[in-house]
Amino acid sequence: MARLTLEETIANVQPLDTAAMDSARARQDTLTKPTGALGRLEDISVQLAGIYGQPTPLPKNKVVIVAAGDHGVVAEGVTAYPQEVTGQMVVNFIHGGAAINVLSRYTGARVIVVNAGIVVDLPDHHEIISLTIGKGTKNMAIGPAMTEEQARKSLEEGISIATDEIESGADLIAAGEMGIGNTTAASAITSIITKHSPLEVTGLGTGITEEQRTHKAKVIERTIALNKPDPNNGFDVLRKVGGFEIGVMAGVMLGTAASRRPVLLDGFISGAAALIACTLCPRIKDYFIACHFSVEPGHAAVLDYLGLKPILDLSMRLGEGTGAVLGMLIVESAARCLAEMATFAEAAVSGKAEA
């Protein structure tokens, strides 16, 4: 398939199929259960029908795309871990030793590892998609994190990766990440777009102290004042305070929605990418399924802004797509109940008595 531009992809994100949703709701009311007894599973199944444009979709092939990128803002002392950890974790991903690998093996999801732009050189490996965006972003505290060309490339590479996976049969796609310093970028994005103060949306990240959290929020405040990103322009926000992996994730989300597949959101960093995608294409909100609730304080602001209710609340804050792959099981279960449960008529079970 030809590579699509950002603008072409945004134009391809269509409203949900209301006829398919009506059929799904009608079927839910005939299944062998009291009306509404499956709660959120019923709501998710109806949303899936609208996304796929099918009354009883049955997604099976699960993929998590894990993008890794480094951030120049680590020079400001905003994280507890050294920057080389990003590259070390990428190697861990391809060796199958990270939490995302364990959970993906359990849930049956394939892990796609993307080097969106890390500082260290990685060994050539067939399981790493290496992009040529840059060796980490610039320090956003002293200027824009990336160029316009780099911002566009990160988005369009993400679109292409998602499109390729869907062309190969992926039904459920989640975007995960790894990047020392990326909670700083995510907090900046969230503060700008949701209009919360930096301190309100800045957490402890990889395990910094409260004093370091205050410093981190001040760095973000200074960064926003310097760069003056437009909160209504996701491209401008990404360019000035984002990360290469965040841009790739936002592109994955846009490409996924343009191909009529649900966008499974992970935690805070994934949420920041969703904010970028949503300012670029407001229609994409209908394709979002929030899989879990991160303990990072900014995630609550993200979910409130997007009007989303998370499926799981496990006090997680790891990233990598871990919450999203767990949520895949719930999403798949919702679809299976809609498609595979017997109706009252099929099971020869009496329905609700008339009053």
C-alpha positions in Angstrom: 0.0 0.0 0.0 1.2 3.5 -0.8 2.5 5.6 2.1 -0.1 8.1 3.2 0.6 11.6 4.2 -0.5 13.0 7.6 -3.3 15.0 5.8 -4.5 12.0 3.8 -4.7 9.8 6.9 -6.6 12.4 8.9 -9.1 12.7 6.0 -9.5 8.9 6.1 -10.7 8.8 9.7 -14.4 8.4 9.3 -17.4 8.7 11.8 -18.5 5.4 13.4 -21.0 3.3 11.5 -24.2 4.0 13.3 -26.2 1.3 11.5 -23.7 -1.4 12.7 -23.9 0.0 16.2 -27.7 -0.1 16.1 -27.6 -3.7 15.0 -25.1 -4.5 17.8 -27.4 -2.9 20.4 -30.4 -4.7 19.1 -28.5 -8.1 19.3 -27.4 -7.4 22.8 -31.0 -7.0 23.9 -31.8 -10.5 22.5 -28.9 -12.4 24.1 -29.5 -14.8 27.0 -29.0 -12.4 29.8 -30.9 -9.5 31.4 -30.6 -6.3 29.4 -27.4 -4.5 30.3 -26.1 -7.3 32.6 -22.7 -7.3 30.9 -22.2 -3.7 31.7 -19.1 -2.1 30.1 -18.6 -5.2 27.9 -21.9 -4.3 26.1 -20.8 -0.7 25.6 -17.4 -1.8 24.2 -19.0 -4.3 21.8 -21.3 -1.6 20.4 -18.3 0.8 20.0 -16.4 -2.0 18.2 -19.3 -2.6 15.8 -19.2 1.1 14.9 -15.4 1.1 14.5 -15.2 -2.0 12.3 -18.5 -1.2 10.5 -19.7 -4.7 11.3 -22.6 -5.8 13.5 -20.6 -8.6 15.2 -16.8 -8.0 14.7 -14.4 -10.6 16.0 -10.9 -9.2 16.4 -8.3 -11.8 17.0 -4.9 -10.7 15.8 -3.3 -8.5 18.5 -0.2 -6.2 18.1 1.5 -3.8 20.4 3.9 -1.3 18.8 6.5 -0.2 21.3 8.3 3.0 20.2 11.5 4.1 22.0 13.0 7.5 22.0 15.4 9.7 24.0 14.8 13.2 25.2 17.3 16.1 25.4 15.5 17.5 28.4 17.2 14.9 30.7 20.0 17.4 30.8 17.8 19.4 33.2 17.9 16.7 35.9 14.3 15.6 35.5 14.7 11.8 35.8 16.3 9.3 38.2 17.7 7.0 35.5 20.6 7.6 33.0 19.7 8.0 29.4 21.4 4.9 28.2 18.6 2.8 29.9 16.4 3.5 26.8 18.7 1.6 24.5 19.3 -1.1 27.1 15.6 -1.6 27.4 15.2 -1.9 23.6 17.6 -4.8 23.7 15.6 -6.3 26.6 12.5 -6.0 24.5 13.9 -7.9 21.6 15.3 -10.6 24.0 11.8 -11.0 25.4 12.7 -10.0 29.0 10.5 -7.0 29.7 7.1 -6.8 31.3 5.5 -6.1 27.9 7.0 -9.3 26.5 5.7 -11.4 29.4 2.2 -9.9 29.2 2.1 -10.1 25.4 3.0 -13.7 25.4 0.2 -14.3 27.9 -2.4 -12.3 25.9 -1.2 -13.6 22.5 -0.1 -10.2 21.2 2.9 -9.7 18.9 5.4 -7.0 20.1 6.8 -4.7 17.4 9.9 -2.7 18.6 10.6 0.7 17.0 13.7 2.7 17.4 12.1 6.1 17.0 15.3 8.0 17.9 17.5 7.0 20.7 21.0 8.3 21.6 23.0 5.1 21.7 23.8 2.9 18.7 21.9 -0.4 18.6 22.9 -3.6 17.1 21.3 -4.5 13.8 18.4 -6.8 14.5 15.6 -7.9 12.3 13.1 -7.4 15.1 13.8 -3.6 15.4 12.2 -1.1 13.0 14.9 1.6 12.9 13.7 5.0 11.9 16.1 7.8 10.8 14.4 10.7 12.7 17.3 11.7 14.9 19.4 10.7 17.9 17.0 11.9 20.6 15.2 15.2 20.7 16.8 18.5 21.6 16.5 20.0 25.1 13.1 21.5 24.9 14.0 23.7 27.9 16.2 25.8 25.6 14.4 25.5 22.3 12.0 23.3 20.3 12.4 19.6 20.8 12.5 18.9 17.1 12.3 20.4 13.6 9.0 20.5 11.6 10.5 17.8 9.3 11.2 15.5 12.3 7.8 16.0 13.7 6.1 15.1 10.4 8.4 12.1 9.9 7.6 10.7 13.4 3.9 11.0 12.7 4.0 9.6 9.2 6.3 6.7 10.2 3.8 5.8 12.8 1.0 5.9 10.3 3.0 3.6 8.0 3.8 1.1 10.7 0.2 0.8 11.8 -1.1 0.6 8.2 1.5 -2.2 7.4 0.4 -4.2 10.4 -3.2 -3.9 9.6 -2.6 -4.9 6.0 -0.9 -8.0 7.5 -4.0 -8.9 9.5 -3.8 -7.0 12.8 -7.2 -6.4 14.4 -6.3 -4.9 17.7 -3.4 -2.4 17.9 -1.9 -0.8 21.0 0.9 1.8 21.1 3.5 1.5 23.9 6.7 3.4 24.6 10.1 3.5 26.3 12.1 6.7 26.8 14.0 8.1 29.7 12.6 11.6 30.2 9.3 11.0 28.4 7.1 11.7 31.4 8.5 15.3 31.2 7.4 15.6 27.6 4.1 14.0 28.3 3.5 16.4 31.3 4.3 19.3 29.1 1.9 18.1 26.3 -0.8 17.5 28.9 -0.4 20.8 30.6 -0.6 22.7 27.3 -3.6 20.9 25.8 -5.7 20.3 28.9 -4.7 23.7 30.5 -3.7 22.2 33.8 -0.6 23.7 35.5 2.6 21.8 35.1 2.7 20.9 38.8 -0.8 19.4 38.6 0.1 17.0 35.8 3.7 16.1 36.8 4.3 12.9 38.8 7.2 11.0 40.2 8.0 9.3 36.8 10.7 6.7 37.3 10.9 7.3 41.0 12.1 10.9 41.7 11.7 12.7 45.0 9.0 15.3 45.8 11.7 18.0 45.5 12.7 16.7 42.1 9.1 16.6 41.0 8.8 20.3 41.9 12.0 21.0 39.9 10.6 19.0 37.0 7.4 21.0 36.9 9.4 24.2 36.9 11.4 23.0 34.0 8.2 22.3 32.1 6.8 25.7 33.1 9.9 27.4 31.7 9.8 25.3 28.6 6.2 26.2 27.8 6.9 29.9 28.4 10.0 29.8 26.1 8.5 27.8 23.2 4.9 29.1 23.3 3.2 26.1 21.7 -0.3 26.5 20.3 -2.6 24.3 22.4 -5.0 23.9 19.4 -2.3 22.7 17.1 -1.1 19.2 17.9 1.7 19.4 15.4 3.1 22.6 17.0 2.9 21.0 20.5 4.7 17.8 19.3 7.4 19.8 17.6 8.1 22.1 20.5 7.8 19.8 23.6 7.2 16.3 22.3 9.3 13.2 21.7 10.0 11.1 18.6 8.3 8.1 20.2 5.3 10.2 21.2 5.0 11.3 17.5 5.3 7.7 16.3 2.6 6.7 18.8 0.3 9.5 17.7 0.9 8.4 14.1 0.1 4.8 14.9 -3.2 6.0 16.5 -4.1 8.0 13.4 -3.2 5.2 11.0 -5.1 2.7 13.1 -8.3 4.8 13.1 -8.0 5.5 9.4 -8.1 1.8 8.8 -11.2 1.4 11.0 -9.5 -0.4 13.9 -9.9 0.5 17.6 -7.1 2.5 19.2 -6.2 0.9 22.5 -4.6 3.4 24.8 -2.1 2.5 27.5 -1.2 5.0 30.3 0.1 8.5 30.6 2.6 8.7 27.7 0.1 7.0 25.4 -2.5 9.5 26.6 -0.2 12.4 25.7 0.2 10.9 22.2 -3.6 10.6 22.1 -3.9 14.3 22.9 -1.7 15.1 20.0 -3.7 12.8 17.7 -7.0 14.3 18.9 -6.0 17.9 18.3 -4.9 16.9 14.8 -8.1 14.9 14.2 -11.0 15.3 16.7 -13.0 12.4 15.2 -10.4 10.0 16.5 -11.8 10.2 20.0 -14.6 7.8 19.0 -11.9 5.1 18.2 -10.2 5.4 21.6 -10.5 2.7 24.2 -8.7 3.6 27.5 -7.4 0.3 28.8 -6.1 1.3 32.2 -5.7 4.2 34.7 -2.1 5.2 35.4 -1.1 6.5 38.9 0.7 9.4 37.1 -1.4 12.4 38.0 -1.4 13.7 34.5 -3.3 10.7 33.2 -6.5 11.7 35.0 -6.3 15.1 33.2 -5.9 13.3 29.9 -8.8 10.9 30.4 -11.1 13.8 31.6 -10.2 15.9 28.5 -10.8 13.0 26.2 -14.0 11.9 28.0 -12.8 8.4 28.5 -13.4 5.9 31.3 -10.5 3.3 31.7 -11.3 -0.4 31.8 -8.7 -1.4 34.5 -7.3 0.3 37.5 -4.2 -1.6 38.7 -2.1 1.2 40.1 0.4 0.7 37.2 2.8 3.3 35.8 5.2 1.3 33.7 4.3 2.2 30.2 5.6 -0.1 27.4 1.9 -0.8 26.4 1.5 -3.1 29.5 -1.9 -1.8 30.5 -3.1 -1.9 26.9 -2.3 -5.5 26.2 -4.1 -6.5 29.4 -7.1 -4.4 28.2 -7.0 -6.4 24.9 -8.4 -9.4 26.7 -11.4 -7.4 27.9 -12.0 -5.9 24.5 -11.8 -9.3 22.8 -14.1 -10.7 25.4 -16.7 -8.0 24.7 -16.6 -8.8 21.0 -16.9 -12.5 21.6 -19.9 -12.2 23.9 -21.7 -10.1 21.3 -20.9 -12.5 18.5 -21.0 -15.9 20.2 -23.7 -15.8 22.9 -27.0 -17.4 22.0 -30.1 -15.4 21.7 -33.2 -16.3 23.8 -34.8 -17.8 20.6 -31.7 -19.8 19.7 -31.4 -21.3 23.2 -35.1 -21.8 23.7 -34.9 -19.7 26.9 -37.9 -17.6 27.9 -37.3 -13.9 27.8 -38.4 -11.3 30.3 -42.0 -11.5 31.2 -44.2 -8.6 30.0 -45.5 -6.4 32.9 
